[in-house]
Amino acid sequence: MCLAVPVRVVEVPEEGKARVQVGSGENFMDISTLLLPEAPRPGDYVIVHAGFALRTLDAAEAEESIRIFRQIAELGVNEGRALEQI
């Protein structure tokens, strides 16, 4: 299964590249923005898969996606705990 995740652009060091923050912690990665019709700006959110930004999201859409991913992760953790008790 492949998963594309929303990330926040923190820097655009050169054309076709961006540095993004993954989640709310100290996880950053460098990505390609060559597939986007317009270069993102710091503060923009993009969907990333395999190191490539696929599209730009508005902040509300990105935050909703992140909230859903967190809920899924929490369910997975709780599911694992429930299975350990069986």
VENHU-V467509 format. One record per residue. N is the residue number from 0. RES is the residue in one letter. SS is DSSP state (h for helix, s for strand, l for the rest). OMEGA is omega in radians with two decimals (NA if undefined). Layout:
[[N	RES	SS	OMEGA] [N	RES	SS	OMEGA]]
This chain:
[[0	M	l	3.10] [1	C	l	-3.10] [2	L	l	3.04] [3	A	l	-3.05] [4	V	s	3.08] [5	P	s	3.12] [6	V	s	-3.12] [7	R	s	3.12] [8	V	s	3.11] [9	V	s	-3.10] [10	E	s	3.03] [11	V	l	-3.02] [12	P	l	3.11] [13	E	l	-3.13] [14	E	l	3.09] [15	G	l	-3.13] [16	K	s	3.04] [17	A	s	3.00] [18	R	s	-3.06] [19	V	s	3.06] [20	Q	s	3.14] [21	V	s	-3.09] [22	G	l	-3.08] [23	S	l	-3.11] [24	G	l	-3.10] [25	E	l	3.12] [26	N	s	-3.13] [27	F	s	3.04] [28	M	s	3.07] [29	D	s	-3.08] [30	I	s	3.03] [31	S	s	3.08] [32	T	l	-3.06] [33	L	l	-3.13] [34	L	l	-3.13] [35	L	l	3.10] [36	P	l	3.10] [37	E	l	3.10] [38	A	l	3.09] [39	P	l	3.09] [40	R	l	3.06] [41	P	l	-3.10] [42	G	l	3.08] [43	D	l	3.01] [44	Y	s	3.08] [45	V	s	3.02] [46	I	s	-3.09] [47	V	s	3.02] [48	H	s	3.09] [49	A	l	3.06] [50	G	l	-3.14] [51	F	s	3.01] [52	A	s	-3.10] [53	L	s	3.09] [54	R	s	3.11] [55	T	s	3.11] [56	L	s	2.96] [57	D	l	-3.03] [58	A	h	-3.11] [59	A	h	3.12] [60	E	h	3.14] [61	A	h	-3.13] [62	E	h	3.08] [63	E	h	3.11] [64	S	h	3.13] [65	I	h	3.11] [66	R	h	3.14] [67	I	h	3.10] [68	F	h	3.12] [69	R	h	3.10] [70	Q	h	3.12] [71	I	h	3.13] [72	A	h	3.13] [73	E	h	3.10] [74	L	h	3.12] [75	G	h	3.11] [76	V	h	-3.14] [77	N	h	3.09] [78	E	h	3.12] [79	G	h	3.11] [80	R	h	3.13] [81	A	h	-3.14] [82	L	h	3.13] [83	E	h	-3.10] [84	Q	l	-3.12] [85	I	l	NA]]
